[in-house]
Amino acid sequence: MKEKPFSAYSIVTNIIMILVVVMVVLPFLLLFSSSLTEENTLVAYGYSFFPRKFSAASYGYILQSGKLILKAYGVSILITALGTLLHVLLAALMAYPLAIKNLPGRNILSFYVFFTMLFNGGIVPSYLMWSGTFHIKDTLFAQLLPNLLLSAWNVMMIRTYFTTSIPDALYEAAEIDGASQFTIFSKIVLPLGKPILVTMGTFAGLGYWNDWTNFVEGEDDGNYKYHQNSGWSLGNQFQSYVWNNGTKDKDYWNKLQHHNDWAQYSPAYGFMWDASNYQTQITALQNALETYRPALETGSVGGAANVESTLKALNDALYAAGLQEVMDAKQAQLDEWLTNNGGATKTPENNLKTIAGGEGVVKN
């Protein structure tokens, strides 16, 4: 039997599918290759499909920290599984009565759910409620309940599916046969609503798995020791009360303001570094910093004994990325700028007038 030649359509579709498969597989190959690359080399030269310098240190770390990693995964899996189950169950229980067209007050309840999509109490009231009223600090419930347990959007999506995809005749037939609302919900609504429930469950599972904002077990706002880059939320500290632990006077801000008014400008005040010729090094330095900084800031370096080694690895990675070259170039530009501008080392005259109360200028 003579085989038919490939048509143009089959050739094009096969090429497209091959490209899709390559696009899916390549990221995994790159990830595997990166895991076998020495860390400083990876920071300095970026990702590559062929390791410049082979290292299995990442797998050694996994083996050394096996118990800690297994515990972390265990907690994540438990919270994700339990949270997803409760999320889907509560959302379906909320959506079912809203899908009943003759329910008294249905529109009011629907608006109440929709309103929470537009406005909420805010971070501080929510924290006070969960910690002060429900007392879930330092428990697994702190990872399970806030933010993710129920979504108004998912409730509205499930309600719409129940309303449009399940005929009213099924509800009426079940009621004629004497079925209770719970029987209708469990025997009719849930089986026919599997598509939307699985979809919403997927969203909920991803939300729980990717969640990192809640404190882990054993930590809360009172004993957490690591900086979380939240200084922006404090506002102007000169307009705040003194955070007094017994070591600061009541006029602490006034003394600090006086100290700032007396301060002399740096000789480099007004200097701007031209980094246009060093973008490659700067990118490599940023990559090195972002590789080690999260672990150092969050304390996830595997214990206090690993802090020094991690700092050394960061320092080595920075120099491998061109830190010395950047510092030398910046120093050369600063020296040239100081030669041309002389620098500014005196206390600003406006500050001196403020200190003197307008009666005269105090000499440096």
N, C-alpha and C positions, 0 to 999 in steps of 0.2 A: 504493500500500500504506500503510495507516494504521500509524503508529509507536506502539509501546506506551509508555505513560507510565512515568516513573521510579518504581520501587517504593521503599518506605521503606527497605528494606535497602540498595539501591544508593545512595540519598542519604546515609545514615549512613556507609557505607563510604567514599564519595568525600570526605565532610567529614573523616573520620579521616585518610585518606591525604594530603589537602591540609595538615592540621595537622602531620603527620609531616614532610612536605617542607619546610614553613616552619620547623620546629624544626631541621632539618638545615642549611638554607641561611642562616638568620639569623646564626649564629655566624661564618660566613665573611664575610658582609657587614659585621658589626661589626668583625672583624679588619681587613678592607680599609679601612674608614672610619678606624679607629684609626691605621693606617699613614700616612694622609694628614693626621693631626692634629698640630699643633705639640706638642712633648713636654711642656713646662711646663703648657700648657693641659690636656693629657691627665691629668697628675698632679693638677692642682688640681681639675678638674671631673669626672674619671672618663671612662669610655667612653661614646660616643654614636654613633648611626647617622649623624649629620650633624656633620661637623667644625666646632667653634667657630672654630678658627683654622687655615687650611690650611697645610700644610708637607710638602714632599717630601724632607726631610732624611734620613729613614730609607733611602730609595732611593738618595740621593746617597752615603750611607755604604757601602751595598752595592757601588755602582760603584767607589768609591775603594778599598775593601778586597777587590776581586774575587779577586785571587790568593790571599789568605789564606783567604777563605771557600771557594773552590774546593778548596784543599788540605785544609781541614778536612773538607769533604764527601767528598772522595776517600778520606781515611783512614777516615772513618766507614763509607762504603759498602764499602770493602775488608774492614774488620774484620767488619762485619755479614754480608757474603756468605760469607766464608771461615769465620767462626765458626759460622754457621748450618749450612753444609754439613758441617763436621767434627762439630758437635754431633749432628745427625741420624744421621750415619754411625756414630759411636761408640755412641750410644744404641741404635741398631738392632742393632749387633754384640753389645752387652752383653745386650740383651733376647732375642735369638734363642735362645741356649743355655738361658736360664732358662725359655723356653717349651716346651722339650722335656721331657715328663713323666717319661721314664725316664732322665734325665741323672743320673749318680751325684753326690751332694752338692748337688743342685739347691736343696733347702731351706736348706742352710747358706749357699750363695751368695746366695740371695734375702734371707736375714736380714742378711748382710753389707751388701748394698746398702741395705736398709731402715734399718739402724742408722745409716748416715751421714746420714739424714734427721733423726734425733733429736739426734745429737751430732757436733761437729767439733772440730778442734784449737784453734780460736780465731784471732784476728787476728794476734797476735804470732808464734806458731809457723808460721802459714801464710806470713807475710812472710819469716821466716827461711828457710823451705824454698824459696820461689820465688826469693829474692834470693841466698841463700848456697849452695844446692845446685844449682839450675837456672840461676842467673845470667841472669835475663831482665830485669834492670833496664835502663832506657834502650833498650828494644827494643819493637817492635810486639807481640812475644809477651806482654809485660806487660799488654796490652789484650785479648789473645786467650785466654790460658790460664786465669788465676785466676777462680774463681767460676762462670763461665758455660760452660766447655767441655763439661761433662757434668753432667746433673741426675739424681739418683737418682729423683726423682718421675717424670720423663719416661721413664726406663728401666722403671719399674714399670707405667706406663700402656701403653707399647708392648708389654711382655711380656704383659699382660692381654689386649690386643687380639689378639696372635698366638695366644694360647692358646684364646680363645673364638671367634674368627672364621675361623681356618684349620683345616679338618678334619684329624684325624690320618691319615685315609686318603690324603691327598695326600702326606704325608711317607712313608708306607709304600709307596705306588706308586712314588714317585721312587727310594726305596732299592732296590726290586725291579728297577727299570730300570737300576741301577748309578750313580745320581747321587751325587756327593760332597756333603758338607755345604755346601761353598761354592756348588755348583751349585743346591742346594735353596734356599739363602739368596738367591742372586741371581736365580734364575729363577722361584721360587714365592713366597717370603716377601715380598720387596721389592715385586713388582707387586701382590700382594693386600693389602699393608699400606700402600698409598699414602694412604688417608684419615687414619690415625693419624700417619703420618710427616709429612704436610703440616701437620697440626694442631700437632704438637710443633715442627716447623720454624718455624711462625708465632710460637709462644711464644719460641723461642730467638732468632729475628730481632728481636723486640721487646725482649728482654732486652739484646742486644748494642747495638741502636740507642739505647736509653735509658740505657745504662750511662755513668756519669760518675765512678765512684769510683777507677778506675785512672788512673795518671799518663799524660800524653800523651808522645809520643816526644820525647826530649831532656830530660825532667824526671824526677827521682826525689826520694826523701825528703831527699837530701843537698843538692840545689841548688834545691829549690822555694822561692820567695821570698815566697809570699803566705799570709796567715793563713787557716786553714781551720776556724775555730771549733771547735777540738778541745781547748781549755783544760780542759774538764771531765774529760778522760782523765788529767790529770796528778796529780790528787789534791791532798792538802795538801802544799804545797811545803816546809813546815817539818819534815815527816817524810821528806824526800828528801835525797839528796846534793846538794851545791852543783854547779850546772852551771858548772864552772870553766873559763874560757878563758885563765887566767893573770892575770886582773885582779882576782880576788876572794880574800880571805884565807880560811883554813880556818874561822875563827870568824865567817864572814859572817852566818850566821843569827842568832847571838847578838847581833851588833851591830844587825842589823835589828830583832830583838825589843826590844832596849833602846831603839831609836829609836821604835818603835811605843808602848812603855810611856810614854815622855815626851810623846807627841803630845797636843796639846790638841784638845778637841772643837770642831767647827765651831759658830759661833753658830746655824746652822740645824739643829743636831742635834735630832731629834724632830719637825721640821716635816713635815707631810704635805700635799701639794697636792690641792685639790679640783678635779678635772677634769671633773666631771659636766656642766658647761655648755659644754664645749669638745670634745665627742666628734667632731663633724663635722671640726673642724680637725685633731684628733689622727689621725683616719682618713686625711685627706688627706696629713698629714705622713708617716705610715707608708708610704703608697703612694709618695710621693716618694722616701723613703729606700730602699725595696725596689727601686725602678726603677734607681737608680744604684749602690747598694752592692755587688751581686754583681760588676759589672764592675770596680769599684775594688778589691775584695778579691782578685779572681782575676787582675788585670792584663790583662783582655781589653778594654781601651779603645782598642785600635788603635795602641799604641806610647806611649812616654814623652811624646811631644809632645802627646798628647791628654789627659794627666792633668789639667793645669791647666784646660783647657776643660771637662772632665767635672766637675771640682770646682765650677767656676763655674756650670755648668748645674744641679748638685745644689743649690747655694746659692740660685740663683734660683727653683728649683722649691719649695724649703722656704718661702721668703718668700711665694711666690705661694699656697702652701697655708695660710698664716696663722701662720707662725712668730712674727712680731713680736707679733701679738695674744696668742698663747699666752704668750710671754715676759713681756709687760706684765702679764697677769693673774696669772701666777705670782709676779712680783716684788711686785705689790700685796698678794697674800695673805701673802707672806713678811714684808713690812714690818709688816703688821697683827699677825702672829704674834710677831715680835720685840718689838713694843710691849707686847704682853700677857704675854709669857713671859720676856723679857730675854735669852734665849739661854743657851748654856752654853759658856764659853771656857776653863775650867780643865782641867788634867790630872786625870783621875779619881783619887780618893784611894786606891783599891785598887791602882792601878798604881804610885803613889808609894810605897806600903808595900812593894810587891814590889821596886822599885828599891832601896829603903833596906835590903832584907834583913830587914825586920821590926823594925829598931832604932829607927825613928822616921819621921816624915813629912818629906820634903824640900819646902821651900816653893817655890812658883813664882817 
